[in-house]
């Protein structure tokens, strides 16, 4: 965390639909390439921009049909908590 703070990393919300689509597409293509090269070491995970449900559905459909992921990653915020770090049940 100190390194992230030192380098000025901040939490940013992508509000541009085109950027969100391109970013997830690049992530999904990169993940698919690594999984194809090392199938015994990695599994595929589809990335989706949840702030744009229509694009998220498009990315998920593309991933399932073409990239064959074995999971999905949620990028976005829900109830002021990052969805990639859901609260643990009490």
Order of alpha helices (4+ residues) and beta strands (2+ residues): alpha-alpha-beta-alpha-beta-beta-beta
